[in-house]
Amino acid sequence: MWLRGVVSLFQKYLAKLLMNKKNRKLRVKLVKSRFGRIKAHQASIAGIGLKKINQVVEVHATAENIGMINKISYLVEVEEV
């Protein structure tokens, strides 16, 4: 049950990042494996550009990227650049 609260706080944080500035970037790190996950989640990981565990990529904070990050929030760590 506590996971829902964490995810909703995470989504609010990312939405606030998007509204504050248009050219923001996010640093996304894959922490858990993509194998054994739902196909849509695997596609989101590939869409962001992550391939290996502990790989870090920087993406623009667009609505599309934030939506993909929200979908796989239990697999990644996100920080603002």
Secondary structure by P-SEA (a helix, b strand, c coil): caaaaaaaaaaaaaaaaaaaccbbbbbbbbccccccccaaaaaaaaaaccccccbbbbbcccaaaaaaaaaaccccccccc
